Amino acid sequence: MTELEFKNTNPSDYGSGNINLLYSSSIGTGSYELPANHYGASGSFAYDKEVQTIVGKEYYLADAIFPPYRILGLTIPFNSANDVSLEQTLSAVTKIRFTIGGTPATVKVIQTAKNAGYYFIRTQPTDVFSFPTDLDTSGTPLDSVVEFIFDPFLVAKFNNSDFNALIGNASTNSTSDVALEVDRSTDPLKPSNLDAIISKTATRASVQYSNYTIAGWTNARYEGTKLTSGSIFGDDPALALKSFKASVHPLDSDVATILAAGQGEADTRTLYFNVEQPPRLYQPAGSSIMTRTGPYVIAGTFPIAQNNYYNGNFIFGLEGGKFVRVVDRKIHATDKGSVYVTNEFGRATSELTSGSGA
């Protein structure tokens, strides 16, 4: 019988509460002796032939069904022999325990298919060595009474609904101990529940108290963020950078030798310099005139070295996806023909051209 033929055979055709079992085995020959509960004890019958091989004996007996018996599936009716409804259980079953020839067997369910009045259940192939003792009128092996355990066992169907509270789809907002709800539905300027707010009897607001204490919330909403880190000058929370082509040399390199290479220098790469913040305006004490903190310099194509009016740009290189300052180096801006000297902080302290510096 093929699986399709087995699947389309109603187990109730063989009796109320009957369950059919689909299995495969070797017929006529096998490497294991036939089960005693069906064929009789060893020695009570004779095999047609026994052959000793390298791996063990090979047994032969015409039309005999040799173990192992590989369980492949079952067909189970909606109601058991004692009229217990199994339809909801079979639709969600994952494991079935039962006995075959008096020996317990457990199979895992890998697929279920609902037919008219019964379920076809495909199982993970499972080998057993016992066999039913009896035969029905057509000569098919038969166990007359078998207990089945279904895992899980569901008595009633669970009907899903948008109103069912499942894990992850229901939440309740916590209320604040200090914040109160303000009702501006009727007047945007004067809350209708102002008296309740003053007396602290208004409805508690559904907000977390941490909204007013965690820095990530308070800085963005109330306190703001400083533009400088306060530790190393120039390490602002956000930097605007411009790129230029340059080569990097040790601090004691000769400027004339560096410049002699010109734009044809092979060891060039992309470097970056920061765009400084524009000068801020302030009003000195006792004066009615606004004053700038420094000259307003528009960022150009190349860095600006430190001078009396300008702090000087920081120069960065890209290493492993991070911007790292280029410190204590001479940097040849090949497209400009200048050499920048950086200090231990990566700031351009001077700009040298042909015939100047060392």
N, C-alpha and C positions, 0 to 999 in steps of 0.2 A: 504494500500500500504506500502511495506517495503521501507527502505532507498535505498536498491540496485535497486529496481524497479523504484523508483523516480529518482535516479541518472542516470539510463539508458534511461529515457524518454526525448526526445528532446523537449524543450519548443516551438520551432518553428512549431512543428506539430499542435499546436493549434492556429497558426496565427503568422504573421511577428511581431517581437518585443515583443512577449509574454514572460512573466516571470512566472515560476511555484514556488509556495511556499509550503514547507513541514512543517506541523505542527501536533501536537498531542492534543487531548482533550478528555473529557469524553462524551460518547454518551448515551442518555436516562436518565441520572441523573446527578445532580451537586449541589454544594453548593452556586452557584451564579445564579441570574436570567439571562435569555437569553437576548442578546443585542436587544434593541428596534429597531435599524436601519435595522435589518434583520427579526426579528420575530414580530415586532410591539410593541407598548407601553404596559407597564404593565397594565393588566386588559382588554386589547383588545383580549386576548385569554386565555384559561384556561389550566392549567397544569393537567396532569393526576392525580397527587397527590402531596401534600405538607405535609411534616412531620417536626414537631418541635423537634429538638434534643438539647442536652446540649450545643453544640457549635453554634447552629443556625438552620436555615431552610435547609431542603433537598428537592430539586425540582425534579419532574419526568415528562418526556414527551417523548413518544416513538419517536425514530429516531432523536430527537433534539440533536444538537451539543452544549454542555454547555461550558462556559468559566471556567477557563482561557485557552486561546489558546497558546500553547507553540511552538514558531517558532524554527525549527531545521535546516533548510537549504533552499537554493534556487537553481534553475537552470536558468542561464541567457545567452541569445544568444550573439554572437560576435557583433551584430549590433542591435541598438535600433529601435523602430518603425519609428523614423524620420531619420534613416540611419546614426546614429553617431557610429563610430567604438569604441567598448569597450574592444577589446581583450587585449591590453596592460594594460589598467586600471584594468581589472579583475585579471590579473596575479599577481598584487601587492596590491590589495585592502585589507584594514585592518578593515574598518567600512562602513556600508551601512545604509542610512536613507531613509525611504519611508513611505507611509501612507497605512493603512489597515482599511477599513470601514470609511475612513475620519479622522482617528486618527493617529498622527505621531508615528513611531516606529524606534528604532535604534538598530542594531544588530552588534556584534563584530564577525569578521571572524576568525575562528580557523584553517581552512583547505580549500584549493582550489584544484580542479582536472579538467584538461582540457580534454574535449571530442570533438567529431567531430561537430564543429559548435557552441558549447556552453561550459560554465563552470558550474560544480557543486561546490557549495560553502556551506561548513558546518559551522554553526554559533554556537556561545555560546547560549545555551537555554535561550530564552527570552519570558516572559509571556505578553500577551496583552489581553484585554477584549472586544475589538471591532471586528466586523466581516463584510466581504463584503456584500453589500446590494443585489447585483444581483446574478443570477444563469445562467450558460451557458445551452446549449441544453441537456447536460447530467446530469444536476442538481448539478454541482460543483459550489460552491460559487465563484463569479467573481467580481473584480473591473475593470471597463473598462478603466479608465485613471488614471495612477499612476505616480507621479514624483519620480525619484530615485536620490539620491546624493551619489556619491562614494568618499571615502576618503582613500588614496589620489587619485586624478584624473590625470592619466598620458596619454598624447596625443600620445607620441612616445616612442618606446622602447629604453632603455639605453644600448648600447652595450659596455661591458667591454673590455678593451684592456690593454696590458702591458705598453702602452704609455700614458694611462690616469693618470693624477696627482691626486692621492687620498690622504686623510689625512694620514700622517705618512710614505708615501713612496717617498716623494720628498724633497730634501734639497739643499741648496746653501751655499757653504763655504764662510765665511767672509774673507776679505783680511786684512793684517796687514798694519798699518801706517808706520812701520819702517823696517820690514823684506822684502827682495827682493828675487826673484827666482834666483838660480844659475844654469846656463846651462852647465853641464859637459858631454853632450851627445857625443861630439867629442873629448874632451881632459879632462881626469880625474884630471889633475894637474892644468891646466889653463882654467878657464871657457871661453867659446866662447863669453859671454856677459859681460866680465870684464869691458870694457869701460863704458857700460851702468850702471853697478853696481856702478862704481866710480862716475859717474855723477848723480846717483840716478834716472835714467830714466828707469831702468829695471822693468819688470812686478812685481807687488806686490805679495808677497807670500800668499797663501791661508792657513794661520795659525792664530789662535786666539792669541791676544796679552797676554792673561792671561797665555799662556804657559810659559811665561818668568817672571811672577810675582807671581803666586800661589805657595805656599810652597810645595805642593804635587808634582808639576812638577819640580821646581827648585832644591829642595833637591836631588831628584833622578837623575837629569841630570847634574847639574852644581855644586851645593854647597856641596853636600854630607850630611851625618848625623853623629853627634857626638856619640861616644859609651857610654858616661855617660850623665846622665840627668843634672848634675850640681847643683842639689838641695840636695838630700840625697845620700850619698855615697853607691854605690852598686846597685842603681836603674837604671840599664842599659836598653836601649830600648829593648834589647833581652837578655834573661837569659838562660844559659844551666844548668840544675839541675840534680842531681843524688839522688837516693832514698836509704833509710836505715830504718830498723825497730827500733823503740824506744818507750819509755814511757816518759810522761811529768809530772814533779813534781814541786811544789812550790819552790821558790828560797831558803827558809829557811829549806828545807827538809834535813835530815841527809844522807850523802853520803853512809855510811856503811849500813844503813837500806835499801837504794835503791839498792845497789849492792848485798845485801843478797838474793834478789828475783831471781837474775840470769836470765837465758833464759826462765825460766818458768813463768815470770811475765805475768799476764793475760791482763792487760790494755795496750797493745802495739798497735801501729798504724804506718803507713808509713809516715815518714817525708822526707824532701828534703834539700839538701845543694847546694849552687851555685858553679859552676866551674869557678874559677877566670881566668881573661885574662892572657895570658903568658906575661912575662916581655918584655918591649919594649927596643930596642937599640937606643942609642943616642950618639952623639959625643960632649963631654964637650968642652967649649971654650978654645982654646989654646992647645988642645990635638989632637993627630992623632990616638988615640985608641978609638974604639967604646966601650961603657959601657952599661950594662943592668940596668934597673931600680930596679931590685930585683932578687932573686934566681928563677930559673925555677923549678916549682913544678908541678909534674904530679898528677892530681886528682886521689885519691884512692877510696876505698869503703866507707870510713867514713870521716866525716869533719875533718879539721885541725884547731886547736885552734890558737888564736893570739899569735905570738911570735916576736922575734927581727927581723926576716926576712920575716915574712908572716903576711898579714893583718888579716887572720882568715875568715872562711866561715860564711855566713849568713845561718840560718836554718829556713825553711819554713814548714808550715802545710797547708793542703788543706781544705778550708772552703767554702762551697757553690759554688764550681767550681772555686775558686780563691786561689792563693797562698798568704798566709798571714804569716808574720814573727812571729816566736815564741820568744817573748821577756820576759826578766827577769824570766827565768825558768831554772831548772836543768833537763837535758835530758839524759836519760839512754839508751845508744846504747847497747841493750841486746846481740847482736851477738859479740860485741867487749869487753864488760865488762868494759866500761868507762862511766863516767858522764861528759857531757859538760855543762858549765855554760854560759848562754847568757845574754847580757846586754840589755839596753832599746832599742837598734836598732836591736836586734835579732842576733848579731854577737857572735860567739863562742869565749869567752875571755880566757877560760881555760879548760883543760881536766883533770879530777880527776879519779884516780884509787883506788883500795882497800888500805886503810890505809893512804890516803892523803885527805886533805880538810875536810870540816865540813858540 
